[in-house]
Amino acid sequence: DDAAPHLVRASITRIDKTHLLLVGTDISENLRFFARFRAAMFWGVGLAVLLAALVGYVYVRRVAARVNSVAETCASIMSGDLSRRLEVSSASDEFDALAANVNRMLDRLEHQAATLRTTFDSTAHDLRAPLYRVRMRVEQALREPDNPASAQDALDATLTEIDRIQGTLTTLLEIARAESGVENQARERV
């Protein structure tokens, strides 16, 4: 008996001159459903955006930390500490693949640097004795300026030592070229 307001969708059709046909349906339930659906959609989209932003923030922080770690390690390596290596985590991601390749390259560079140091040490040792002998002979010849035979002997011995030094240096250059992969170029005697 009481009036209850309801939204309805209705259609009135004239049947004849005196009668009308009213057909309608209550749409208030549909409106409530769409209002709830719209609210749920906004909440869902909002939460999804918030979750995506949170995941993005965590991912960016993680990537930035890895990049900073790589940059710091590379700076240390460039400053001369060839024993440092990039960290390889258990994630087995692209950073780990890159770090493993860089670490292998650094191992090779460290080995080549050690070989180079050993070669230089050996060269210095091999050249020190002949140079010392050359110096002693020249000093001896200078102490005896009146003895031309002694000076001639000193010069001959000095030339022999210089030839030996040049042979050592030529051998070292050939070794360096062979290790660096430089192809033998056509040689010509000059």
Stockholm file with secondary structure:
# STOCKHOLM 1.0

chainA/1-190         DDAAPHLVRASITRIDKTHLLLVGTDISENLRFFARFRAAMFWGVGLAVLLAALVGYVYVRRVAARVNSVAETCASIMSGDLSRRLEVSSASDEFDALAANVNRMLDRLEHQAATLRTTFDSTAHDLRAPLYRVRMRVEQALREPDNPASAQDALDATLTEIDRIQGTLTTLLEIARAESGVENQARERV
#=GR chainA/1-190 SS CCCCCCCEEEEEEECSSSCEEEEEEECHHHHHHHHHHHHHHHHHHHHHHHHHHHHHHHHHHHHHHHHHHHHHHHHHHHTTCTTCCCCCCTTCSHHHHHHHHHHHHHHHHHHHHHHHHHHHHHHHHHHHHHHHHHHHHHHHHHHCTTCHHHHHHHHHHHHHHHHHHHHHHHHHHHHHHHHHTCCCCCCCCC
#=GC SS_cons         CCCCCCCEEEEEEECSSSCEEEEEEECHHHHHHHHHHHHHHHHHHHHHHHHHHHHHHHHHHHHHHHHHHHHHHHHHHHTTCTTCCCCCCTTCSHHHHHHHHHHHHHHHHHHHHHHHHHHHHHHHHHHHHHHHHHHHHHHHHHHCTTCHHHHHHHHHHHHHHHHHHHHHHHHHHHHHHHHHTCCCCCCCCC
//
